[in-house]
Amino acid sequence: MTTLLHIDASARPGRSGTHVHGSHSRRLSHHFVSSWLATQPGTEVIYRDIGAAPPSNVTGEWIASGYTPAAEREPWMHAVLAESDALIAEIRRADVLVIGVPMYNFSMPAPLKSWIDNIVRVGATFDFDRSRENPYVPLLAERNRRTVLLTSCGSSGYGPGGFQAHLDLLTPGITSPLALLGLNEVHSLAIEHAEDHGDLLDRSIASALARVEALVGELQAS
C-alpha cells in the first residue's frame, strides 16, 4: 500500500477557490491528494499541518541531545528529541511526500524551516564518513521516496531560466536538505501571479491544477 505524507505550510487556513483569502498552496496539495485517492482509495495519508501547528524550533538542548549517541542520552534528551523522532518516523513510512508551501519573501515560511531542522539530524537521517570526498551519508536512501513540491508565489519568473530565478530561495532551501537525506526525486509546480489576480492568476491556477492531475497519473503509473 502506498503512503502519502501530506504537509501544508501556509499560514492561511483555507484553500483558494473554496475559502475567502484561502491558500493557493493548500489548494494544490489538497487537489493532489484528492486526485490520488480518486484512483487509489486504499492509499494511507499521513497529514501534518505545520502552518497551523508549527514544529518546535531547534534549541541548544536539541543540539546537545542530537549529537549525543542514542545509548548515552539521558531521559530529558529523549524527551527533547521526541517531536523530531515523530517527524522522521512519518518520512520513513512515506512513499510520496506532498509539500504545499507558499513563497514568503523569496524563501519558505518559518514553520517549514523548523520542520526541516527537525528532520535533518545526524545519526538519524544522515551521517558523516570523513574517508569520503563527500562526507555526508544519506540514511533515508534505502528505498526511493518521491517528493512533490507544490508552491505558490506572488509574481512569476522564479522557475529555471526565469528572470527572477536567482531570487528563488524556496526551492533549493527544501530540495537541498532533502537530498542530503537521500530524497533526490523531486517534482515541483507552482501557482504564480497570486498578487496579480485577474486573468493571469486564473490561467496559472487552471494550468497548475491540470498539471497536478497529470503528475498524479505519471507517479501512479511508475
C-alpha positions as CSV (number, residue, x, y, z in Angstrom):
1,M,0.0,0.0,0.0
2,T,1.3,3.4,-0.9
3,T,1.7,6.0,1.9
4,L,1.5,9.8,1.2
5,L,2.9,12.2,3.7
6,H,0.9,15.4,3.1
7,I,2.4,18.6,4.6
8,D,0.8,22.1,4.5
9,A,2.9,25.0,5.5
10,S,0.8,28.1,4.6
11,A,-0.2,30.4,7.4
12,R,-3.6,30.8,5.6
13,P,-6.0,28.2,7.0
14,G,-8.3,27.7,4.0
15,R,-8.0,26.9,0.3
16,S,-8.3,29.3,-2.6
17,G,-11.4,28.8,-4.6
18,T,-13.2,27.5,-1.6
19,H,-12.4,29.9,1.2
20,V,-12.0,33.7,1.2
21,H,-8.3,34.6,1.4
22,G,-7.6,30.9,1.1
23,S,-4.2,29.4,0.4
24,H,-3.1,28.6,-3.2
25,S,-0.5,26.0,-2.0
26,R,-3.2,24.3,0.2
27,R,-5.4,24.1,-2.9
28,L,-2.7,22.4,-4.9
29,S,-1.8,19.9,-2.2
30,H,-5.4,19.1,-1.5
31,H,-6.0,18.6,-5.2
32,F,-3.0,16.3,-5.5
33,V,-4.1,14.1,-2.6
34,S,-7.8,14.1,-3.7
35,S,-6.8,13.1,-7.2
36,W,-4.5,10.4,-5.9
37,L,-7.3,8.9,-3.7
38,A,-9.8,9.0,-6.5
39,T,-7.9,6.3,-8.3
40,Q,-6.1,4.6,-5.4
41,P,-8.6,4.9,-2.5
42,G,-6.6,2.4,-0.3
43,T,-3.7,4.8,0.0
44,E,-2.7,5.7,3.5
45,V,-2.4,9.5,4.1
46,I,-0.5,11.0,6.9
47,Y,-1.4,14.7,7.3
48,R,0.6,17.3,9.1
49,D,-0.5,20.9,9.1
50,I,2.6,22.7,10.2
51,G,1.2,26.1,9.2
52,A,-1.4,25.7,11.9
53,A,0.8,23.7,14.4
54,P,4.5,24.6,13.7
55,P,7.2,22.2,14.9
56,S,9.4,23.5,17.7
57,N,12.5,25.4,16.9
58,V,15.9,23.8,17.3
59,T,17.5,24.8,20.6
60,G,20.8,24.3,22.3
61,E,19.3,21.4,24.3
62,W,18.1,19.8,21.0
63,I,21.6,20.1,19.5
64,A,23.2,18.6,22.6
65,S,20.7,15.7,22.6
66,G,21.0,15.1,18.8
67,Y,24.8,14.9,19.0
68,T,24.8,12.6,22.0
69,P,24.9,8.9,21.0
70,A,21.5,7.3,21.5
71,A,22.7,4.8,24.1
72,E,24.2,7.6,26.2
73,R,21.2,10.0,26.1
74,E,19.6,11.0,29.4
75,P,15.8,10.8,29.7
76,W,15.4,14.6,29.2
77,M,17.3,14.2,25.9
78,H,14.9,11.6,24.6
79,A,12.1,14.0,25.6
80,V,13.7,16.9,23.7
81,L,14.0,14.8,20.5
82,A,10.6,13.2,20.7
83,E,9.0,15.6,18.2
84,S,11.9,15.1,15.8
85,D,11.6,11.3,16.2
86,A,7.9,11.6,15.2
87,L,8.5,13.7,12.2
88,I,11.3,11.4,11.0
89,A,9.1,8.4,11.5
90,E,6.5,9.9,9.2
91,I,9.0,10.3,6.5
92,R,10.3,6.8,6.9
93,R,6.7,5.5,6.4
94,A,6.1,7.6,3.3
95,D,6.4,6.7,-0.3
96,V,5.5,10.2,-1.5
97,L,6.0,13.4,0.3
98,V,3.5,16.1,-0.8
99,I,4.6,19.5,0.4
100,G,2.3,22.5,-0.1
101,V,4.2,25.7,0.6
102,P,3.9,29.4,-0.4
103,M,6.9,31.6,-1.1
104,Y,7.3,34.2,1.7
105,N,9.9,36.9,0.9
106,F,11.6,34.7,-1.7
107,S,12.0,31.8,0.8
108,M,9.9,29.4,3.0
109,P,7.6,30.1,5.9
110,A,9.3,29.7,9.3
111,P,7.3,26.5,10.2
112,L,8.7,24.6,7.2
113,K,12.2,25.7,8.2
114,S,11.6,24.3,11.7
115,W,10.3,21.0,10.1
116,I,13.5,20.7,8.0
117,D,15.7,21.5,11.0
118,N,13.9,18.8,13.0
119,I,14.3,16.1,10.3
120,V,17.9,16.8,9.3
121,R,19.6,15.0,12.2
122,V,23.0,13.4,12.4
123,G,22.8,9.7,13.1
124,A,19.1,9.6,12.3
125,T,18.6,10.8,8.7
126,F,22.2,11.4,7.7
127,D,25.7,10.6,8.9
128,F,29.4,11.6,8.3
129,D,32.1,9.5,6.7
130,R,35.3,11.5,6.7
131,S,37.0,9.0,4.4
132,R,34.8,10.0,1.5
133,E,35.2,13.1,-0.7
134,N,31.6,13.9,0.1
135,P,31.4,13.1,3.8
136,Y,27.6,13.2,4.0
137,V,25.9,9.8,4.1
138,P,22.2,9.7,3.5
139,L,20.3,7.4,5.8
140,L,16.9,7.6,4.0
141,A,18.1,6.2,0.7
142,E,17.3,2.6,1.4
143,R,14.3,2.9,-0.9
144,N,13.1,5.5,-3.4
145,R,10.8,8.2,-1.9
146,R,9.4,10.8,-4.2
147,T,8.8,14.4,-3.2
148,V,6.1,16.6,-4.8
149,L,6.7,20.3,-4.1
150,L,3.6,22.4,-4.7
151,T,4.2,26.1,-4.3
152,S,2.7,29.5,-4.8
153,C,4.2,32.9,-5.4
154,G,3.1,36.5,-5.8
155,S,4.6,37.2,-9.2
156,S,6.3,34.9,-11.7
157,G,9.6,34.0,-13.4
158,Y,11.1,32.1,-10.4
159,G,11.5,28.8,-12.3
160,P,14.7,27.6,-14.1
161,G,15.7,30.2,-16.7
162,G,13.2,32.7,-15.4
163,F,14.0,36.4,-14.9
164,Q,13.7,36.0,-11.2
165,A,15.2,32.5,-10.8
166,H,18.1,34.0,-8.8
167,L,15.6,35.1,-6.1
168,D,14.1,31.6,-5.6
169,L,15.4,30.7,-2.2
170,L,12.4,28.5,-1.5
171,T,13.0,25.5,-3.9
172,P,16.7,24.9,-3.1
173,G,16.1,25.6,0.5
174,I,13.8,22.5,0.5
175,T,15.4,20.2,-2.1
176,S,19.0,20.5,-0.9
177,P,18.4,19.3,2.7
178,L,16.1,16.6,1.4
179,A,18.8,15.4,-1.0
180,L,21.2,15.3,1.9
181,L,18.9,12.6,3.5
182,G,18.6,10.6,0.3
183,L,15.3,12.1,-1.1
184,N,16.5,13.1,-4.6
185,E,13.5,12.7,-6.8
186,V,11.5,15.9,-6.7
187,H,8.6,17.0,-8.9
188,S,7.6,20.7,-8.5
189,L,5.0,23.0,-9.9
190,A,3.6,26.3,-8.8
191,I,0.7,28.7,-9.0
192,E,2.1,32.1,-10.0
193,H,0.7,35.7,-10.1
194,A,-1.0,35.4,-6.7
195,E,-0.7,39.2,-6.4
196,D,-1.7,40.0,-9.9
197,H,-5.2,38.4,-9.7
198,G,-7.5,38.5,-12.7
199,D,-6.8,36.5,-15.9
200,L,-3.1,35.9,-15.2
201,L,-3.9,34.2,-11.9
202,D,-6.9,32.3,-13.2
203,R,-4.8,30.9,-16.0
204,S,-2.0,29.9,-13.7
205,I,-4.4,28.2,-11.3
206,A,-6.0,26.2,-14.1
207,S,-2.7,25.2,-15.5
208,A,-1.3,24.1,-12.1
209,L,-4.4,22.0,-11.3
210,A,-4.2,20.3,-14.7
211,R,-0.5,19.6,-14.2
212,V,-1.2,18.2,-10.7
213,E,-3.7,15.7,-12.2
214,A,-1.1,14.7,-14.9
215,L,1.6,14.3,-12.3
216,V,-0.6,12.0,-10.2
217,G,-1.1,9.8,-13.3
218,E,2.6,9.7,-14.0
219,L,3.6,8.8,-10.5
220,Q,0.9,6.2,-10.1
221,A,1.9,4.6,-13.4
222,S,5.5,4.4,-12.4
